[in-house]
Amino acid sequence: MLLALDVGNTNTVLGLYRLTNEASEHSAGPEMVANWRITTPSSVQTSDEFGVLLRNLFELKGLEIGVVDGIAISSVVASPGLDPATGM
């Protein structure tokens, strides 16, 4: 399944999708299995803390985090040190 994250300045929206090749033969395309909206993590939150949050969100929906085999991230939040013209 694909975990998609849309990182905004204030909120991050996450969606878990069953892709077409994982869905039943009658499915017309990707199917949203679960979604969440959380406060965008700050720089004081560690990767371990974010991992615990993700695991808990999955558990609340009765899902295993191990079902994720791909991640897509979009962001409007500029990373420090990036050149706006080149994105590098």
N, CA, C and O atoms as a MOPAC input file, in Angstrom:
PM7 MOZYME 1SCF
protein

 N      0.83500 1    -1.17600 1     0.00000 1
 C      0.00000 1     0.00000 1     0.00000 1
 C      0.88000 1     1.23800 1     0.00000 1
 O      2.04900 1     1.19200 1     0.38100 1
 N      0.29800 1     2.33500 1    -0.43100 1
 C      1.01500 1     3.60000 1    -0.52300 1
 C      0.56900 1     4.51800 1     0.60700 1
 O     -0.62700 1     4.73200 1     0.80700 1
 N      1.53200 1     5.05800 1     1.34300 1
 C      1.26300 1     6.06800 1     2.35300 1
 C      1.61100 1     7.42000 1     1.73700 1
 O      2.76700 1     7.68000 1     1.40100 1
 N      0.60300 1     8.27900 1     1.59100 1
 C      0.80600 1     9.60100 1     1.01100 1
 C      0.72800 1    10.64500 1     2.11800 1
 O     -0.18300 1    10.61800 1     2.94600 1
 N      1.69300 1    11.56800 1     2.12600 1
 C      1.72300 1    12.64400 1     3.12100 1
 C      1.72700 1    13.98000 1     2.40000 1
 O      2.51000 1    14.19300 1     1.47500 1
 N      0.85200 1    14.87900 1     2.82500 1
 C      0.81200 1    16.24000 1     2.31900 1
 C      1.15900 1    17.15100 1     3.49800 1
 O      0.33100 1    17.39800 1     4.37500 1
 N      2.38900 1    17.64100 1     3.50200 1
 C      2.90900 1    18.40900 1     4.63300 1
 C      2.65400 1    19.88700 1     4.40000 1
 O      3.18600 1    20.48300 1     3.46300 1
 N      1.83500 1    20.47200 1     5.26200 1
 C      1.55100 1    21.89700 1     5.19100 1
 C      2.22900 1    22.62400 1     6.33600 1
 O      2.88000 1    22.00700 1     7.17800 1
 N      2.07300 1    23.92400 1     6.36200 1
 C      2.69100 1    24.71800 1     7.42600 1
 C      2.12300 1    24.37600 1     8.79400 1
 O      2.85700 1    24.37500 1     9.78200 1
 N      0.82700 1    24.08700 1     8.87000 1
 C      0.15400 1    23.84500 1    10.13900 1
 C     -0.23800 1    22.38700 1    10.32400 1
 O     -0.02700 1    21.81000 1    11.39100 1
 N     -0.81100 1    21.79100 1     9.27800 1
 C     -1.28500 1    20.41100 1     9.34900 1
 C     -0.61100 1    19.53500 1     8.31600 1
 O     -0.18300 1    20.00000 1     7.25900 1
 N     -0.52600 1    18.26000 1     8.64300 1
 C     -0.07700 1    17.24000 1     7.70200 1
 C     -1.22700 1    16.26500 1     7.54400 1
 O     -1.79000 1    15.78200 1     8.52600 1
 N     -1.57100 1    15.98000 1     6.28800 1
 C     -2.63700 1    15.03100 1     5.99900 1
 C     -1.98900 1    13.76400 1     5.45300 1
 O     -1.14900 1    13.81400 1     4.55500 1
 N     -2.39700 1    12.62700 1     6.01600 1
 C     -1.86000 1    11.33900 1     5.59900 1
 C     -2.99400 1    10.49700 1     5.03000 1
 O     -4.11100 1    10.52200 1     5.54800 1
 N     -2.71400 1     9.76500 1     3.98500 1
 C     -3.69000 1     8.84600 1     3.41100 1
 C     -3.01000 1     7.53000 1     3.08900 1
 O     -1.89200 1     7.51000 1     2.57500 1
 N     -3.68300 1     6.43700 1     3.39000 1
 C     -3.17900 1     5.10700 1     3.06100 1
 C     -4.02900 1     4.57100 1     1.92200 1
 O     -5.25100 1     4.48000 1     2.04300 1
 N     -3.38400 1     4.21500 1     0.81200 1
 C     -4.08400 1     3.79000 1    -0.39300 1
 C     -3.71300 1     2.37000 1    -0.78200 1
 O     -2.54600 1     1.97800 1    -0.77600 1
 N     -4.75800 1     1.60700 1    -1.12300 1
 C     -4.55100 1     0.30200 1    -1.75000 1
 C     -4.48800 1     0.59100 1    -3.24100 1
 O     -5.44000 1     1.12100 1    -3.81400 1
 N     -3.37200 1     0.24500 1    -3.87100 1
 C     -3.17700 1     0.55600 1    -5.28300 1
 C     -3.95300 1    -0.42300 1    -6.15500 1
 O     -4.37900 1    -1.48100 1    -5.69000 1
 N     -4.13200 1    -0.06400 1    -7.41300 1
 C     -4.93400 1    -0.84800 1    -8.33600 1
 C     -4.50700 1    -2.30500 1    -8.38000 1
 O     -5.35800 1    -3.19500 1    -8.37900 1
 N     -3.20700 1    -2.56600 1    -8.41800 1
 C     -2.74400 1    -3.95500 1    -8.50800 1
 C     -2.94500 1    -4.71900 1    -7.20100 1
 O     -2.82000 1    -5.94400 1    -7.18400 1
 N     -3.25500 1    -4.02200 1    -6.10900 1
 C     -3.52800 1    -4.67100 1    -4.82900 1
 C     -5.02400 1    -4.81000 1    -4.58900 1
 O     -5.45000 1    -5.58600 1    -3.73400 1
 N     -5.82300 1    -4.05800 1    -5.34300 1
 C     -7.27400 1    -4.05000 1    -5.13600 1
 C     -7.91500 1    -5.20000 1    -5.89500 1
 O     -7.25900 1    -5.90500 1    -6.66200 1
 N     -9.18600 1    -5.37100 1    -5.66800 1
 C     -9.90500 1    -6.42900 1    -6.37200 1
 C     -9.98600 1    -6.09500 1    -7.85700 1
 O     -9.75900 1    -4.95500 1    -8.26200 1
 N    -10.30700 1    -7.08400 1    -8.64800 1
 C    -10.37200 1    -6.88400 1   -10.09700 1
 C    -11.48900 1    -5.92500 1   -10.49000 1
 O    -11.49000 1    -5.41600 1   -11.61100 1
 N    -12.43800 1    -5.66600 1    -9.59700 1
 C    -13.54900 1    -4.77700 1    -9.89900 1
 C    -13.25200 1    -3.32200 1    -9.55100 1
 O    -14.06400 1    -2.43900 1    -9.82900 1
 N    -12.11200 1    -3.07100 1    -8.95600 1
 C    -11.76300 1    -1.71800 1    -8.53200 1
 C    -11.37300 1    -0.85900 1    -9.73400 1
 O    -10.68700 1    -1.32600 1   -10.64300 1
 N    -11.81400 1     0.40000 1    -9.73100 1
 C    -11.51700 1     1.30800 1   -10.83000 1
 C    -10.19100 1     2.02900 1   -10.64700 1
 O     -9.71800 1     2.67100 1   -11.58500 1
 N     -9.57700 1     1.94600 1    -9.47900 1
 C     -8.32900 1     2.65100 1    -9.23300 1
 C     -7.93900 1     2.53400 1    -7.77700 1
 O     -8.46700 1     1.69100 1    -7.05200 1
 N     -7.01400 1     3.38100 1    -7.34600 1
 C     -6.57700 1     3.32300 1    -5.95200 1
 C     -7.75900 1     3.52900 1    -4.99700 1
 O     -8.67100 1     4.31000 1    -5.27100 1
 N     -7.71800 1     2.82100 1    -3.88800 1
 C     -8.77100 1     2.91600 1    -2.88100 1
 C     -8.18200 1     3.44600 1    -1.58700 1
 O     -7.20400 1     2.89500 1    -1.08300 1
 N     -8.77000 1     4.52100 1    -1.03300 1
 C     -8.29600 1     5.04400 1     0.24400 1
 C     -8.75700 1     4.10000 1     1.35300 1
 O     -9.94800 1     3.83100 1     1.50800 1
 N     -7.79200 1     3.60900 1     2.11400 1
 C     -8.07200 1     2.67400 1     3.19200 1
 C     -8.23700 1     3.42200 1     4.51600 1
 O     -9.07400 1     3.05400 1     5.34100 1
 N     -7.43600 1     4.47500 1     4.71600 1
 C     -7.48300 1     5.24800 1     5.95900 1
 C     -6.90800 1     6.63000 1     5.68700 1
 O     -6.14000 1     6.82500 1     4.74600 1
 N     -7.29600 1     7.58800 1     6.53200 1
 C     -6.70500 1     8.92800 1     6.42800 1
 C     -6.67700 1     9.56800 1     7.80200 1
 O     -7.48200 1     9.25100 1     8.67800 1
 N     -5.72500 1    10.48200 1     7.96600 1
 C     -5.52600 1    11.17500 1     9.23500 1
 C     -5.10200 1    12.61300 1     8.96000 1
 O     -4.54200 1    12.90900 1     7.90400 1
 N     -5.36900 1    13.50000 1     9.90800 1
 C     -4.86600 1    14.87500 1     9.87600 1
 C     -4.18600 1    15.11800 1    11.21800 1
 O     -4.79500 1    14.95500 1    12.27600 1
 N     -2.91700 1    15.51100 1    11.16000 1
 C     -2.15300 1    15.76000 1    12.37800 1
 C     -1.49800 1    17.13700 1    12.28400 1
 O     -1.39600 1    17.71400 1    11.20200 1
 N     -1.06200 1    17.64700 1    13.41900 1
 C     -0.27200 1    18.86600 1    13.42900 1
 C      1.07000 1    18.57500 1    12.76700 1
 O      1.69400 1    17.55300 1    13.04900 1
 N      1.50800 1    19.45400 1    11.90200 1
 C      2.79800 1    19.24700 1    11.24000 1
 C      3.89200 1    19.14300 1    12.30300 1
 O      4.04300 1    20.02600 1    13.14700 1
 N      4.65800 1    18.03800 1    12.24600 1
 C      5.72000 1    17.85500 1    13.24900 1
 C      6.71000 1    19.01400 1    13.21500 1
 O      7.03600 1    19.54700 1    12.15500 1
 N      7.17100 1    19.38400 1    14.38600 1
 C      8.14400 1    20.47200 1    14.49200 1
 C      9.55600 1    19.89700 1    14.49900 1
 O      9.75500 1    18.68400 1    14.55000 1
 N     10.50400 1    20.77900 1    14.44700 1
 C     11.90500 1    20.34200 1    14.44900 1
 C     12.31800 1    19.76900 1    15.79800 1
 O     13.38400 1    19.16300 1    15.90800 1
 N     11.49000 1    19.94800 1    16.83000 1
 C     11.84300 1    19.39100 1    18.13700 1
 C     11.34200 1    17.95700 1    18.29800 1
 O     11.69100 1    17.28100 1    19.26600 1
 N     10.52900 1    17.49600 1    17.35900 1
 C     10.05000 1    16.11800 1    17.41200 1
 C     11.07200 1    15.22400 1    16.72200 1
 O     11.49700 1    15.50600 1    15.60100 1
 N     11.46300 1    14.15000 1    17.39200 1
 C     12.45400 1    13.25400 1    16.81700 1
 C     11.79700 1    12.27800 1    15.84000 1
 O     10.57800 1    12.11400 1    15.83700 1
 N     12.61500 1    11.64200 1    15.02100 1
 C     12.08900 1    10.64000 1    14.09200 1
 C     11.47000 1     9.47000 1    14.84900 1
 O     10.49700 1     8.87700 1    14.38200 1
 N     12.02400 1     9.13300 1    16.01100 1
 C     11.43900 1     8.06100 1    16.82600 1
 C     10.03800 1     8.44500 1    17.30600 1
 O      9.12500 1     7.61900 1    17.29900 1
 N      9.87600 1     9.69600 1    17.72000 1
 C      8.56300 1    10.15800 1    18.18100 1
 C      7.54700 1    10.13400 1    17.04100 1
 O      6.39300 1     9.75600 1    17.24200 1
 N      7.97100 1    10.53500 1    15.85600 1
 C      7.07300 1    10.50400 1    14.70700 1
 C      6.71600 1     9.05800 1    14.36000 1
 O      5.57800 1     8.77500 1    13.98600 1
 N      7.67100 1     8.15100 1    14.48100 1
 C      7.40800 1     6.73000 1    14.23700 1
 C      6.37800 1     6.17000 1    15.19600 1
 O      5.50900 1     5.39600 1    14.79400 1
 N      6.46600 1     6.55500 1    16.46700 1
 C      5.48700 1     6.10300 1    17.46600 1
 C      4.10400 1     6.64900 1    17.10100 1
 O      3.11100 1     5.92700 1    17.18900 1
 N      4.03700 1     7.91000 1    16.69400 1
 C      2.77200 1     8.51400 1    16.29100 1
 C      2.16200 1     7.73900 1    15.12100 1
 O      0.98000 1     7.39700 1    15.15500 1
 N      2.95400 1     7.46400 1    14.09400 1
 C      2.45400 1     6.71600 1    12.93800 1
 C      1.95200 1     5.32900 1    13.34200 1
 O      0.86800 1     4.91100 1    12.93300 1
 N      2.73400 1     4.63100 1    14.13500 1
 C      2.33100 1     3.29500 1    14.57800 1
 C      1.00000 1     3.35800 1    15.33100 1
 O      0.12700 1     2.51700 1    15.11400 1
 N      0.84000 1     4.34400 1    16.21100 1
 C     -0.39800 1     4.49100 1    16.96800 1
 C     -1.58500 1     4.81000 1    16.06000 1
 O     -2.67800 1     4.28000 1    16.26000 1
 N     -1.37700 1     5.67000 1    15.06800 1
 C     -2.45500 1     5.98700 1    14.13200 1
 C     -2.90800 1     4.73600 1    13.39100 1
 O     -4.10600 1     4.50300 1    13.23300 1
 N     -1.96000 1     3.94000 1    12.94200 1
 C     -2.29000 1     2.69500 1    12.23900 1
 C     -3.04300 1     1.74300 1    13.16100 1
 O     -4.04200 1     1.14700 1    12.75800 1
 N     -2.57200 1     1.59900 1    14.39200 1
 C     -3.20900 1     0.68600 1    15.33900 1
 C     -4.64300 1     1.10300 1    15.64500 1
 O     -5.51000 1     0.24500 1    15.80900 1
 N     -4.90600 1     2.41000 1    15.72500 1
 C     -6.26300 1     2.89000 1    15.98600 1
 C     -7.24100 1     2.48600 1    14.88200 1
 O     -8.43800 1     2.34600 1    15.12900 1
 N     -6.73200 1     2.30100 1    13.67300 1
 C     -7.56100 1     1.87400 1    12.54700 1
 C     -7.50300 1     0.35900 1    12.33400 1
 O     -8.09700 1    -0.15600 1    11.38700 1
 N     -6.78900 1    -0.35600 1    13.21200 1
 C     -6.68200 1    -1.80800 1    13.07300 1
 C     -5.77200 1    -2.23700 1    11.93800 1
 O     -5.96000 1    -3.30300 1    11.35200 1
 N     -4.78000 1    -1.40400 1    11.62600 1
 C     -3.85300 1    -1.67600 1    10.52200 1
 C     -2.44800 1    -1.92800 1    11.04700 1
 O     -2.08100 1    -1.44900 1    12.12100 1
 N     -1.67600 1    -2.67100 1    10.29400 1
 C     -0.26200 1    -2.89400 1    10.59300 1
 C      0.57100 1    -1.93800 1     9.74600 1
 O      0.31200 1    -1.78200 1     8.55300 1
 N      1.55700 1    -1.30600 1    10.34700 1
 C      2.39400 1    -0.36700 1     9.59100 1
 C      3.20600 1    -1.08800 1     8.51400 1
 O      3.65100 1    -0.47100 1     7.54700 1
 N      3.39200 1    -2.38600 1     8.68700 1
 C      4.14000 1    -3.17800 1     7.71800 1
 C      3.46000 1    -3.32300 1     6.36600 1
 O      4.08500 1    -3.81100 1     5.42500 1
 N      2.18700 1    -2.91300 1     6.23600 1
 C      1.50100 1    -3.00400 1     4.94300 1
 C      1.99600 1    -1.93900 1     3.96900 1
 O      1.74400 1    -2.03000 1     2.76700 1
 N      2.69800 1    -0.93500 1     4.48100 1
 C      3.20000 1     0.15400 1     3.62700 1
 C      4.42100 1    -0.32700 1     2.86600 1
 O      5.40700 1    -0.77600 1     3.45100 1
 N      4.32900 1    -0.22100 1     1.52600 1
 C      5.50400 1    -0.57400 1     0.72100 1
 C      5.94200 1     0.56800 1    -0.18600 1
 O      6.81200 1     0.39900 1    -1.04100 1
 N      5.32800 1     1.73700 1     0.01000 1
 C      5.73400 1     2.92500 1    -0.72200 1
 C      5.24100 1     4.16800 1    -0.00200 1
 O      4.21500 1     4.14200 1     0.67800 1
 N      5.98700 1     5.26200 1    -0.16000 1
 C      5.62700 1     6.52800 1     0.47600 1
 C      5.78500 1     7.64700 1    -0.54800 1
 O      6.76900 1     7.69600 1    -1.28700 1
 N      4.78900 1     8.55400 1    -0.58100 1
 C      4.86800 1     9.75100 1    -1.41600 1
 C      4.66300 1    10.94800 1    -0.49300 1
 O      3.74700 1    10.96400 1     0.32900 1
 N      5.52700 1    11.94700 1    -0.64000 1
 C      5.45700 1    13.13300 1     0.21900 1
 C      5.37800 1    14.37900 1    -0.65600 1
 O      6.16500 1    14.55700 1    -1.58600 1
 N      4.40700 1    15.24000 1    -0.33500 1
 C      4.35700 1    16.55700 1    -0.97600 1
 C      4.42100 1    17.59600 1     0.13000 1
 O      3.96300 1    17.36000 1     1.24800 1
 N      4.99600 1    18.75200 1    -0.19500 1
 C      5.17400 1    19.75900 1     0.84000 1
 C      5.16600 1    21.15700 1     0.24800 1
 O      5.73900 1    21.40600 1    -0.81300 1
 N      4.50400 1    22.06400 1     0.95500 1
 C      4.58700 1    23.47700 1     0.62100 1
 C      5.59600 1    24.16100 1     1.52300 1
 O      5.89500 1    25.34300 1     1.35600 1
 N      6.11400 1    23.41300 1     2.47600 1
 C      7.04900 1    23.95500 1     3.45100 1
 C      8.45100 1    23.91600 1     2.86000 1
 O      8.96900 1    22.84900 1     2.53200 1
 N      9.05900 1    25.08800 1     2.72700 1
 C     10.41100 1    25.14800 1     2.18000 1
 C     11.41800 1    24.63100 1     3.19600 1
 O     11.33100 1    24.92900 1     4.38700 1
 N     12.36100 1    23.86100 1     2.71000 1
 C     13.44000 1    23.38800 1     3.57400 1
 C     14.51000 1    24.45900 1     3.68200 1
 O     14.83800 1    25.10500 1     2.68800 1
 N     15.06000 1    24.65800 1     4.87500 1
 C     16.12100 1    25.66100 1     5.01900 1
 C     17.30200 1    25.31700 1     4.11300 1
 O     17.71600 1    24.16100 1     4.01500 1
 N     17.81900 1    26.32300 1     3.46900 1
 C     19.00700 1    26.13700 1     2.64400 1
 C     18.70400 1    25.79400 1     1.20100 1
 O     19.63000 1    25.70300 1     0.39600 1
 N     17.43100 1    25.59900 1     0.83500 1
 C     17.11300 1    25.30800 1    -0.55000 1
 C     17.03600 1    26.59700 1    -1.35900 1
 O     16.51900 1    27.61000 1    -0.88800 1
 N     17.55600 1    26.54600 1    -2.58100 1
 C     17.45300 1    27.65700 1    -3.49900 1
 C     16.07200 1    27.59100 1    -4.15000 1
 O     15.78200 1    26.62200 1    -4.85100 1
 N     15.20600 1    28.59600 1    -3.94000 1
 C     13.85000 1    28.56000 1    -4.48500 1
 C     13.81000 1    28.40000 1    -6.00300 1
 O     12.85300 1    27.84800 1    -6.54600 1
 N     14.83700 1    28.87800 1    -6.68100 1
 C     14.84900 1    28.81000 1    -8.13800 1
 C     15.12300 1    27.40200 1    -8.65200 1
 O     14.57700 1    26.98800 1    -9.67400 1
 N     15.96800 1    26.67500 1    -7.93900 1
 C     16.36700 1    25.34900 1    -8.42400 1
 C     15.81100 1    24.21500 1    -7.58900 1
 O     15.76800 1    23.07300 1    -8.04800 1
 N     15.37700 1    24.51400 1    -6.35100 1
 C     14.90300 1    23.46400 1    -5.46800 1
 C     16.03200 1    22.61600 1    -4.91100 1
 O     15.79700 1    21.53500 1    -4.37100 1
 N     17.26400 1    23.10800 1    -5.04200 1
 C     18.42400 1    22.34100 1    -4.56800 1
 C     19.17600 1    23.11100 1    -3.50300 1
 O     20.18200 1    22.62500 1    -2.98500 1

